[in-house]
Amino acid sequence: MSIKLSKFVKSVSLLSVLAIVIAGCGTKPAPAPAPDANAGKKPAETTTAANSLEQIKKAGKIRVGLMGTYAPYNFLNDKHEIDGFDADVAKAVAKRLGVQVEFITGEFSGLIEGLQKDKYDALVSQVTITEDRKKTMDFSTPYVKNAVNVIVKSDNTTIQKLEDFKGKKIGVGLGTNDEKYLRDVAMPKVGTFEIATYNDVITSLKDLNVGRIDATINNVFAIKPLVEKNQFKVKAVGDPIKEDFAGIAIRKNNPELLDAINKALAEMKTDGTFKEIFQKWFGVDPNF
């Protein structure tokens, strides 16, 4: 090996050793992570979501979900405002909570899902209180009792009662307790019949009026204004097939909001507000 080459190899070796030493000196152990101040605590959203009443009061409004197509319970009036029995009940409750009402309309089949997804704070849309629904939401004390009748064309002679549904085509609101009743109670009892579902009452009555369906089931209070306005040739037959109670529905585990709503409803019944609202829309005293 030449002297020049020997010097070059030595130089390279020396530089390599220096690089390793420098790299070693520059490497420090990673600092230990700082302790998590929130360890063991519930997420912030869990704490705030636990008290919907506080959030509602802070916002100054309660978001109420309803159909807006179910007169006289809830509908758009001539001024394109939400009106009706449910609307007046919601306004009176909100007043006692010290907030305003923001009405948000939607098809009944989507209201319950919307409540779970926090689109609404409460549902005031003739939501029937059932054991199944109690598993996923909480209800106020009942604010109305509804009797459900069989509705047929005025010239009908073949359907007079529930047992006459066998082999017929029966209309009902999609996602309603009435639909569940037809499938789970009526059909096993009377035999097979076809069920046609609707997103609103007016369309089912139109189909009944022209003979596309043989009958429907509904609350007589609910269909009366629609029948009169549209001059449908339909009628209720027989005794009520069932009676239901409706309540204000909210998400589960909100005891403060539930207590406040129940207190408001109790006050309305005591001071005459509820009776006034009931007579305004139905012409009779409260039915329970």
CORCORLIN-V941787 format. One record per backbone hydrogen bond with DSSP energy under -1.0 kcal/mol. NH is the residue of the N-H (numbers start at 1). CO is the residue of the C=O. If there is no record, write none. Layout:
nh:NH co:CO
nh:NH co:CO
//
This chain:
nh:6 co:2
nh:7 co:3
nh:8 co:4
nh:9 co:5
nh:10 co:6
nh:11 co:7
nh:12 co:8
nh:13 co:9
nh:14 co:10
nh:15 co:11
nh:16 co:12
nh:17 co:13
nh:18 co:14
nh:19 co:15
nh:20 co:16
nh:21 co:17
nh:22 co:18
nh:23 co:19
nh:24 co:20
nh:25 co:21
nh:26 co:22
nh:39 co:36
nh:41 co:38
nh:47 co:43
nh:48 co:44
nh:49 co:45
nh:51 co:48
nh:55 co:51
nh:56 co:52
nh:57 co:53
nh:58 co:54
nh:59 co:55
nh:60 co:56
nh:61 co:56
nh:62 co:100
nh:64 co:102
nh:65 co:122
nh:66 co:104
nh:70 co:74
nh:73 co:70
nh:74 co:70
nh:75 co:83
nh:77 co:81
nh:80 co:77
nh:83 co:75
nh:85 co:72
nh:86 co:73
nh:87 co:73
nh:88 co:84
nh:89 co:85
nh:90 co:86
nh:91 co:87
nh:92 co:88
nh:93 co:89
nh:94 co:90
nh:95 co:91
nh:96 co:92
nh:97 co:93
nh:99 co:94
nh:100 co:60
nh:102 co:62
nh:104 co:64
nh:106 co:66
nh:110 co:107
nh:111 co:108
nh:114 co:110
nh:115 co:111
nh:116 co:112
nh:117 co:113
nh:118 co:115
nh:119 co:114
nh:121 co:63
nh:122 co:63
nh:123 co:249
nh:124 co:65
nh:129 co:245
nh:134 co:130
nh:135 co:132
nh:136 co:133
nh:137 co:133
nh:138 co:250
nh:140 co:248
nh:143 co:246
nh:146 co:244
nh:148 co:242
nh:149 co:218
nh:151 co:216
nh:152 co:235
nh:154 co:233
nh:156 co:153
nh:164 co:161
nh:165 co:162
nh:167 co:192
nh:168 co:165
nh:170 co:194
nh:171 co:215
nh:172 co:196
nh:174 co:198
nh:176 co:173
nh:180 co:176
nh:181 co:177
nh:182 co:178
nh:183 co:179
nh:184 co:180
nh:185 co:181
nh:186 co:181
nh:187 co:182
nh:189 co:185
nh:190 co:186
nh:191 co:187
nh:194 co:168
nh:196 co:170
nh:198 co:172
nh:204 co:200
nh:205 co:201
nh:206 co:202
nh:207 co:203
nh:208 co:204
nh:209 co:205
nh:210 co:206
nh:212 co:207
nh:214 co:169
nh:215 co:169
nh:216 co:151
nh:218 co:149
nh:223 co:219
nh:224 co:220
nh:227 co:223
nh:228 co:224
nh:229 co:225
nh:230 co:226
nh:232 co:227
nh:234 co:232
nh:235 co:152
nh:237 co:150
nh:241 co:148
nh:244 co:146
nh:246 co:144
nh:247 co:127
nh:249 co:123
nh:250 co:138
nh:258 co:254
nh:259 co:255
nh:260 co:256
nh:261 co:257
nh:262 co:258
nh:263 co:259
nh:264 co:260
nh:265 co:261
nh:266 co:262
nh:267 co:263
nh:268 co:264
nh:269 co:265
nh:270 co:266
nh:271 co:267
nh:274 co:268
nh:276 co:272
nh:277 co:273
nh:278 co:274
nh:279 co:275
nh:280 co:276
nh:281 co:277
nh:282 co:278
nh:283 co:279
//
